[in-house]
């Protein structure tokens, strides 16, 4: 089966670790591409390519300020990922609840043995 293009959806776009790093930086606010590239230790053209992919799937927006383009997070594009991960969150919460019960039972058993 052929792999989907990275620009087809948010899931494919964030499969690339450097794109996730870009999104993490953009949580704090807008960045120009040159600063993003420098912060992540990559070339400006490489950062631009990653930003283009993120923009095409709706995870990043761009705003022009004079001659500079500022990139910012468009969190609405993360909704499908958030909804998908939500099912796993319920799984993990249930697992942590069971772990908490187990730990409490162990503590209670230890107290009774002391």
C-alpha positions in Angstrom: 0.0 0.0 0.0 1.4 3.4 -1.0 2.1 5.9 1.8 -0.1 8.9 1.8 1.5 12.2 1.0 2.6 14.2 4.1 0.3 17.0 3.0 -2.8 14.8 3.0 -3.8 15.3 6.7 -2.6 16.4 10.1 -1.7 12.9 11.2 0.8 12.4 8.3 2.2 15.9 8.8 3.0 15.5 12.5 4.6 12.1 11.8 7.8 14.1 11.1 9.6 14.9 14.5 10.9 18.2 13.2 7.4 19.3 12.4 6.3 18.4 15.9 9.2 20.5 17.2 8.0 23.4 15.1 4.5 23.1 16.5 5.8 23.0 20.1 7.7 26.2 19.5 4.6 27.9 18.0 2.6 27.2 21.1 4.3 30.1 22.7 3.5 32.5 19.8 4.4 33.6 16.3 7.9 33.1 14.9 9.7 34.1 11.7 11.0 31.2 9.7 14.7 32.3 10.2 14.3 32.2 14.0 12.5 28.8 13.9 15.3 27.4 11.7 18.0 28.7 14.0 16.3 27.5 17.2 15.9 24.0 15.7 19.3 23.8 14.1 18.1 23.4 10.5 18.5 25.4 7.3 15.9 28.1 6.5 14.8 26.3 3.3 14.2 23.1 5.3 12.2 25.0 7.9 10.2 26.6 5.1 9.3 23.2 3.6 8.1 21.9 7.0 6.1 25.1 7.5 4.5 24.8 4.1 3.4 21.2 4.9 2.0 22.3 8.3 0.2 25.2 6.6 -1.3 23.1 3.9 -2.9 20.7 6.5 -4.2 23.6 8.6 -1.9 23.4 11.6 0.0 26.7 10.9 -1.1 30.1 9.8 1.1 32.8 8.4 0.8 36.6 8.8 2.8 39.2 7.0 4.3 42.1 8.9 6.1 44.3 6.5 8.6 42.1 4.7 8.5 39.5 7.4 6.2 36.4 7.5 5.3 35.3 11.0 4.1 31.7 11.5 1.7 30.8 14.3 -0.1 27.7 15.5 -3.6 27.1 14.2 -4.7 24.7 17.0 -8.1 24.0 15.3 -6.3 21.8 12.8 -5.2 19.6 15.7 -8.9 18.7 16.5 -8.9 15.4 14.6 -5.7 14.3 16.4 -7.1 15.4 19.8 -10.3 13.4 19.2 -8.4 10.3 18.1 -6.0 10.5 21.1 -9.0 11.0 23.4 -9.9 7.3 23.1 -6.5 6.4 24.3 -6.7 8.9 27.1 -9.7 7.1 28.5 -7.8 3.9 28.3 -4.8 5.3 30.2 -7.0 7.0 32.8 -8.6 3.6 33.5 -5.2 2.0 33.7 -4.0 4.7 36.1 -7.2 4.3 38.2 -6.5 0.5 38.5 -2.8 1.2 39.4 -3.9 3.6 42.1 -6.3 1.0 43.5 -3.5 -1.6 43.4 -1.0 0.8 45.2 -3.6 1.6 47.9 -4.2 -2.1 48.4 -0.5 -2.7 48.8 -0.2 0.1 51.3 -3.1 -1.2 53.3 -1.6 -4.7 53.3 1.8 -3.4 54.5 0.1 -1.4 57.3 -1.7 -4.5 58.4 1.5 -6.6 58.4 3.4 -3.9 60.5 
